[in-house]
Amino acid sequence: MSSAQMHALAAVRQEIGSRDSARSCKYLRDFSDSFRNYDRVLSAGELDRRLNAASMVLVGDYHALPASQHFAASLVERIAQRSSVVLGVEAVLSRDQRLLDAWWRREIDEGELRQRLGFDREWGYGWKPFYDLLTSAREHGQAIYGLDCMPRDDLRSIRSRDRHAAAKIREMREKHPGAVILVVFGESHMAPAHLPASLGKVLPQEQPLTVLQNLDSLYWTAIGEHAAAVSMADDAVCVFNASPLEKQENYRLCLERWNAAADEPTDFAPAVYNLIFSLARCLGFRLDSHHNGTQPKYLADSLPEVVTIEQSSEELFAPAGLAAELMGQGPMRQRLQQVRSRLARRLEELDCVYVEATNRIYVREFQLVHVAAEATRFLHSACTGVTLPCSPEADAIQNALAHFGSRLLCPGNTVTTDETGEALYQAYLADRIKKGGIRQIFLTPLQERSAAQKTLRALEQLVEH
């Protein structure tokens, strides 16, 4: 585990632990104890063969993590290429099956479905990734079924929900004897003694494949082996599409939403500040230095305002919106005009953007990899003083550092968005550049183009090695 992610993960776990006592209950411990090790790494082809051989797939869902529902949606599409598929979901109560059926027949729209399900009240997790899963099943599958029952908030009756879901899955099999059944249910229900055991009693002929996601107990070893999937048993695998930090930060955001007033937007500030502080501590930056030089001046006092947005970037950067504030009268007007479209594009692509001129981070959706990159842009700005990039070289250095910081905080993410930044990260891992050298790059002023050119040449030399 990188020290940056270690700091960030420890902070968010401490906060969640103080607010969620249910995490220590026996049912959840049983799940944790069931999956401590894996047998071997699975190639993409081996994972496909496991999935192709299964007539029933149980997908462990981490409800607070959009990547978890996105993976389930991708499975629907993958299975549909070879077989008919039906979807069963925990997020909808069986009593509301008629509403799912009406939406399936396009008799009600998305808004009415959400409202009549009481989704935000009864379930409370993100609507959009779940609705994307439903849409994928309607486009590629035969049917969708709600599998859950009340009461949901009493862990003393959670095993009865396993038995209820198993009975409903048996009904699915009776209605669709030749289809692959894909069940998306909370990961804690996937311990062998939980939902799989209940299914074994009512459907003894089935041999379901359990697909778990991003188990903390396996993540760091698996990522060290560059594994995208591992085998834990003949009937259980684990795939990796998000880091433990991303899981925990998304869960904390859920807790924030649940504790906020109904009309309050999600507060992303604690998650963003945690990333900034964790990255700064990892690189050896102090939070209380009283002068610029080898440290940024009063970093803790320079934190950006974190703004939750819902509107599109066109509205945000329109003359009547943020642009009016930025573009006022003054010497920065022309340069701000030049970067305005670039900021809008970044927001559209990444769902977050750091705006240096106002020292704000705008977040529409929390995606850890992208937020970590924008947090790194802030740290670079705090180290050098608030200035817009004055040259293509300065812009390239910012992009490289953003990728580097994102990789430090999200080491499992292997998507290279900047070749120079990836080379810097690999050089750091190989100990070819020390923390002091990284700090110097962050602290080098880039207003003078000659300084930016020299720094960029030094970074690009890393690519050659």
C-alpha positions in Angstrom: 0.0 0.0 0.0 1.4 3.4 -0.9 1.9 5.7 2.1 -0.5 8.3 0.5 -3.3 5.8 0.3 -2.4 4.5 3.7 -2.9 7.9 5.3 -6.1 8.5 3.4 -7.6 5.1 4.1 -6.8 5.3 7.8 -8.5 8.6 8.1 -11.7 7.6 6.4 -11.9 4.3 8.2 -11.6 6.0 11.6 -14.4 8.4 10.8 -16.7 5.7 9.4 -16.0 3.4 12.4 -17.1 6.2 14.8 -20.4 6.5 12.9 -21.3 3.0 11.9 -21.4 0.5 14.7 -23.1 -2.2 12.6 -19.9 -3.0 10.8 -18.8 -5.1 13.8 -21.8 -7.4 13.8 -21.4 -11.2 13.5 -23.1 -11.4 10.1 -20.5 -9.1 8.6 -17.7 -10.8 10.5 -18.8 -14.1 9.0 -18.4 -12.6 5.5 -15.0 -11.1 6.2 -13.7 -14.4 7.7 -14.9 -16.4 4.7 -12.6 -14.7 2.1 -9.2 -14.2 3.5 -7.1 -15.7 0.7 -7.2 -16.7 -2.9 -5.9 -19.7 -4.8 -4.5 -18.1 -7.9 -4.7 -15.2 -10.3 -7.2 -15.6 -13.2 -6.5 -14.4 -16.7 -9.3 -12.6 -18.6 -9.9 -15.8 -20.6 -10.1 -17.9 -17.4 -12.6 -15.5 -15.9 -14.7 -15.6 -19.0 -14.7 -19.4 -19.0 -15.9 -19.4 -15.4 -18.7 -17.0 -16.2 -19.7 -18.9 -19.4 -20.0 -22.2 -17.5 -22.4 -20.7 -14.9 -26.2 -20.9 -15.1 -26.5 -18.6 -12.1 -24.1 -15.8 -11.1 -24.3 -14.1 -7.7 -22.7 -10.7 -7.8 -21.6 -9.2 -4.5 -22.6 -5.5 -4.6 -20.9 -2.8 -2.6 -23.9 -0.5 -2.6 -22.1 2.8 -2.1 -19.7 2.3 -5.0 -20.9 3.1 -8.5 -18.2 1.0 -10.0 -19.8 -2.0 -8.4 -23.1 -1.5 -10.2 -21.3 -0.6 -13.4 -19.6 -3.9 -13.3 -22.9 -5.7 -12.8 -24.3 -3.9 -15.8 -21.3 -5.0 -17.9 -22.0 -8.6 -16.8 -25.6 -8.4 -18.1 -24.3 -7.3 -21.5 -21.5 -9.9 -21.5 -23.8 -12.8 -20.6 -26.5 -11.6 -23.1 -24.0 -12.2 -25.9 -24.2 -15.9 -25.4 -27.4 -16.6 -23.5 -30.7 -15.2 -22.4 -30.3 -13.5 -19.0 -32.7 -12.3 -16.2 -31.7 -10.0 -13.4 -32.6 -10.1 -9.7 -31.8 -7.1 -7.5 -31.7 -6.5 -3.8 -32.4 -2.7 -4.2 -36.1 -3.3 -5.1 -38.6 -4.9 -2.7 -40.5 -7.9 -4.1 -43.7 -6.1 -3.1 -42.9 -3.5 -5.8 -42.5 -5.9 -8.7 -45.5 -4.4 -10.4 -43.6 -1.1 -10.7 -40.6 -2.8 -12.2 -42.9 -4.5 -14.7 -44.7 -1.3 -15.6 -41.3 0.5 -16.2 -40.2 -2.5 -18.2 -43.3 -2.1 -20.5 -42.5 1.6 -20.7 -45.8 2.6 -19.0 -43.9 4.7 -16.5 -40.7 6.7 -16.9 -37.5 6.9 -14.8 -38.7 9.7 -12.5 -42.0 8.0 -11.7 -40.2 4.6 -11.1 -37.8 6.3 -8.6 -40.6 8.1 -6.8 -43.0 5.2 -6.5 -40.3 2.8 -5.4 -39.5 5.3 -2.6 -35.9 4.5 -3.7 -34.2 7.3 -1.9 -36.2 6.6 1.3 -36.1 2.8 1.2 -32.7 2.2 -0.3 -30.7 5.5 -0.1 -27.7 4.7 -2.3 -27.0 6.3 -5.6 -29.8 6.2 -8.1 -27.9 6.8 -11.4 -25.6 3.7 -11.3 -28.5 1.5 -10.2 -30.8 2.9 -13.0 -28.0 2.2 -15.5 -28.0 -1.4 -14.3 -31.8 -1.6 -14.8 -31.5 0.0 -18.3 -28.9 -2.5 -19.3 -31.1 -5.4 -18.2 -34.1 -4.0 -20.1 -32.1 -3.6 -23.2 -30.3 -7.0 -23.1 -32.2 -9.2 -20.8 -35.6 -11.0 -20.5 -36.8 -9.7 -17.1 -36.0 -7.9 -13.9 -37.1 -9.0 -10.4 -37.0 -7.4 -7.0 -35.7 -9.8 -4.4 -35.7 -8.1 -1.1 -38.2 -7.8 1.8 -38.7 -5.7 5.0 -37.3 -5.1 7.5 -34.0 -3.9 6.0 -32.6 -2.0 8.9 -32.7 -4.8 11.5 -29.6 -7.0 11.4 -31.3 -9.5 13.7 -33.6 -10.5 10.8 -31.0 -10.3 8.0 -30.9 -14.1 7.5 -34.7 -14.1 6.9 -33.9 -11.8 3.9 -31.5 -14.4 2.6 -34.2 -17.1 2.8 -36.7 -14.7 1.1 -34.3 -13.9 -1.7 -33.6 -17.6 -2.3 -37.4 -18.3 -2.6 -37.7 -15.5 -5.1 -34.7 -16.7 -7.1 -36.4 -20.2 -7.2 -39.4 -18.5 -8.8 -37.2 -16.8 -11.3 -35.8 -20.2 -12.3 -39.3 -21.7 -12.7 -40.3 -18.8 -15.0 -37.0 -18.8 -17.0 -35.7 -22.4 -17.0 -33.1 -21.8 -19.8 -31.8 -18.4 -18.8 -28.7 -17.4 -16.9 -29.9 -15.8 -13.6 -27.8 -12.8 -12.5 -28.4 -11.8 -8.9 -27.0 -8.5 -7.6 -27.1 -8.5 -3.8 -25.1 -7.0 -1.0 -21.6 -8.5 -0.7 -22.1 -9.5 3.0 -24.9 -11.9 1.8 -22.3 -13.8 -0.3 -20.6 -15.7 2.5 -21.1 -19.4 1.9 -23.3 -19.8 5.0 -25.6 -16.9 4.0 -27.4 -16.5 0.6 -25.6 -19.4 -1.1 -26.6 -21.8 1.7 -30.2 -20.7 1.5 -30.1 -21.2 -2.3 -28.7 -24.6 -1.9 -31.7 -25.7 0.1 -34.3 -24.5 -2.4 -32.3 -25.1 -5.7 -29.9 -28.0 -4.9 -29.4 -28.6 -8.6 -27.9 -25.2 -9.2 -24.2 -24.5 -8.8 -24.0 -20.7 -8.7 -20.8 -18.8 -9.3 -20.2 -16.1 -6.7 -18.5 -13.0 -8.0 -17.2 -10.7 -5.4 -15.6 -7.3 -6.0 -12.6 -5.5 -4.5 -12.3 -7.4 -1.2 -10.0 -5.4 1.1 -8.4 -8.6 2.4 -7.2 -9.6 -1.1 -6.7 -6.2 -2.8 -3.1 -5.3 -2.1 -1.7 -8.8 -2.7 -3.7 -9.1 -5.9 -2.7 -5.6 -7.2 0.9 -6.5 -6.4 0.5 -9.4 -8.9 -1.2 -7.1 -11.4 -4.3 -9.3 -11.0 -7.7 -8.1 -12.4 -9.4 -11.2 -11.0 -8.5 -14.1 -8.6 -10.0 -17.5 -7.8 -10.9 -18.2 -4.2 -12.6 -21.6 -4.8 -14.2 -23.5 -7.7 -17.4 -21.5 -7.1 -16.1 -18.1 -6.1 -13.9 -15.4 -7.7 -13.1 -11.8 -6.9 -12.6 -9.1 -9.5 -10.9 -5.7 -8.9 -12.3 -2.5 -10.3 -11.8 0.0 -7.4 -9.4 0.5 -4.5 -10.3 0.2 -0.8 -10.0 4.0 -0.5 -12.5 4.5 -3.3 -14.9 2.1 -1.5 -14.6 3.8 1.8 -14.8 7.4 0.5 -18.0 6.5 -1.4 -19.4 5.0 1.8 -18.5 8.0 3.8 -20.3 10.2 1.2 -23.4 8.0 1.6 -23.2 8.6 5.4 -23.0 12.3 4.7 -26.0 12.3 2.5 -28.1 10.3 5.0 -27.2 12.7 7.8 -27.8 15.8 5.7 -31.1 17.7 5.3 -33.1 16.5 2.3 -32.4 19.7 0.3 -28.7 19.8 1.0 -26.3 18.8 -1.7 -23.7 16.1 -1.0 -20.6 17.6 0.8 -17.5 16.3 -0.9 -15.2 18.6 1.1 -14.1 16.0 3.7 -13.1 13.5 1.0 -11.2 16.1 -1.0 -9.4 17.4 2.0 -8.5 13.9 3.1 -6.8 13.3 -0.3 -4.9 16.6 -0.2 -3.6 16.0 3.3 -2.7 12.4 2.6 -0.8 13.3 -0.5 1.0 16.2 1.2 2.1 14.0 4.2 3.2 11.3 1.8 5.5 13.7 0.0 6.8 15.3 3.2 5.0 18.6 2.9 4.1 20.4 6.2 0.7 21.9 6.7 1.9 24.8 8.9 5.1 26.2 7.2 5.1 30.0 7.6 7.0 30.7 4.3 7.4 29.4 0.8 10.7 27.8 -0.1 11.2 24.1 0.7 7.5 24.0 1.8 4.3 25.6 0.7 3.2 28.5 2.9 0.4 27.7 5.4 -0.9 24.9 3.3 -3.7 24.2 5.8 -4.9 27.8 5.3 -4.8 27.5 1.5 -7.3 24.7 1.1 -9.7 25.1 -1.9 -13.4 25.7 -1.5 -15.1 22.5 -2.6 -18.4 23.1 -4.5 -20.9 20.5 -5.3 -22.6 21.1 -8.6 -25.5 19.6 -10.5 -25.6 21.7 -13.6 -23.7 21.1 -16.8 -20.3 22.7 -17.5 -22.0 25.0 -20.1 -24.1 26.5 -17.3 -21.3 26.6 -14.8 -18.9 28.4 -17.2 -21.5 30.6 -18.9 -21.1 34.4 -18.7 -23.9 34.6 -16.1 -22.2 32.0 -13.9 -18.7 31.3 -12.8 -17.2 33.0 -15.8 -18.6 36.3 -14.8 -16.8 36.1 -11.5 -13.5 35.0 -13.1 -13.6 37.3 -16.1 -14.2 40.6 -14.4 -12.0 43.5 -15.3 -8.3 43.1 -15.1 -5.1 41.7 -16.7 -6.1 38.0 -16.2 -9.2 38.4 -18.5 -7.6 37.2 -21.7 -5.8 34.2 -20.2 -8.9 33.1 -18.3 -10.9 33.3 -21.6 -8.3 31.0 -23.1 -8.6 28.3 -20.3 -12.4 28.5 -19.9 -13.2 26.0 -22.6 -10.5 23.6 -21.3 -11.9 23.7 -17.8 -15.4 23.0 -19.1 -14.1 20.0 -21.1 -12.3 18.6 -18.0 -15.5 18.9 -15.9 -17.5 17.1 -18.6 -15.0 14.3 -18.9 -14.0 13.9 -15.2 -17.0 15.2 -13.3 -14.6 17.4 -11.3 -12.3 20.3 -12.0 -9.9 22.5 -10.0 -10.1 26.1 -11.0 -6.9 27.8 -9.9 -8.0 31.4 -10.4 -10.7 31.1 -7.6 -9.1 28.2 -5.7 -12.1 26.0 -6.0 -12.7 22.3 -6.8 -16.0 21.6 -8.4 -17.3 18.1 -8.0 -20.4 16.7 -9.8 -19.7 13.0 -9.1 -17.0 11.5 -6.8 -14.7 9.4 -8.9 -11.6 8.9 -6.8 -9.0 8.7 -9.6 -10.2 12.0 -11.1 -10.7 13.8 -7.8 -7.2 12.7 -6.7 -5.8 14.3 -9.9 -7.6 17.6 -9.3 -6.4 17.6 -5.6 -2.9 17.2 -6.9 -3.4 20.2 -9.2 -4.4 22.2 -6.1 -1.3 21.1 -4.2 0.9 22.1 -7.1 -0.8 25.5 -7.2 -0.4 26.0 -3.4 3.3 25.2 -3.7 4.1 27.6 -6.6 1.6 30.4 -5.8 -1.8 30.9 -7.5 -1.0 31.5 -11.2 -2.5 30.1 -14.3 -0.2 28.1 -16.5 1.7 30.6 -18.6 3.0 28.3 -21.3 2.4 24.9 -22.9 5.3 23.6 -20.8 3.8 24.7 -17.6 0.5 23.1 -18.6 2.3 19.8 -19.4 4.0 19.8 -16.0 0.6 20.3 -14.3 -0.8 17.4 -16.2 2.2 15.1 -15.4 1.9 15.9 -11.7 -1.8 15.4 -11.7 -1.3 11.9 -13.1 1.5 11.2 -10.6 -0.6 12.2 -7.6 -3.6 10.2 -8.8 -1.4 7.1 -9.1 0.0 7.6 -5.6 -3.5 7.8 -4.2 -4.9 5.1 -6.5 -2.1 2.6 -7.2 -4.5 0.0 -8.6 -5.5 2.3 -11.4 -3.4 1.4 -14.4 -4.9 3.8 -17.0 -2.1 6.1 -18.2 -3.5 9.5 -18.9 -0.1 11.2 -19.1 3.0 9.4 -20.3 5.4 11.8 -18.5 3.4 11.6 -15.2 3.4 7.8 -15.4 7.2 7.8 -16.0 7.6 10.0 -12.9 5.5 7.6 -10.9 7.5 4.6 -12.0 10.8 6.4 -11.3 9.5 7.1 -7.8 8.5 3.5 -7.2 12.0 2.4 -8.5 13.7 4.9 -6.1 15.3 6.7 -9.1 13.8 10.0 -7.7 13.3 10.7 -4.0 10.6 12.5 -2.2 12.8 15.6 -2.1 13.1 15.6 -5.8 9.3 15.3 -6.2 8.8 18.2 -3.7 11.2 20.3 -5.8 9.2 19.8 -8.9 6.0 20.9 -7.0 7.8 24.0 -5.7 9.5 25.2 -8.9 7.8 28.4 -10.1 6.6 28.2 -13.7 5.8 31.8 -14.4 9.1 32.1 -16.4 8.9 29.9 -19.5 12.6 29.1 -19.3 12.1 27.5 -15.9 9.1 25.6 -17.1 11.0 24.3 -20.1 13.9 23.2 -17.9 11.6 21.3 -15.5 9.7 19.7 -18.4 13.0 18.5 -20.0 14.1 16.9 -16.7 10.7 15.1 -16.4 10.8 13.9 -20.0 14.3 12.4 -19.5 12.5 10.0 -17.1 10.5 8.6 -20.0 13.7 7.7 -21.8 14.8 5.5 -18.8 
